[in-house]
Amino acid sequence: MKTIIALAIIGMTGLAAAEDAKCAVNPGKDAKPGITAKHDGKTYSFCCNNCKKKFEADPAKYAK
């Protein structure tokens, strides 16, 4: 029962999505939890802070 509740909470907060996410700049790499940026109301995930900086410098280039 505790597992089901925990999974429901994770699903509601969006934390589960980050585990399966790919880097918005380098899609061949898995995104790391907590390295994200928002653009046009959407959250993008990244494998490292360098990719996050590249995205923030030109989000239109990477946002899909």
Protein Blocks (a to p, Z undefined) as FASTA:
>chain_A
ZZmmmmmmmmmnommmmmmpccfklmmbccdehiacdeehiacddfbfklmmmmmmmmml
mpZZ
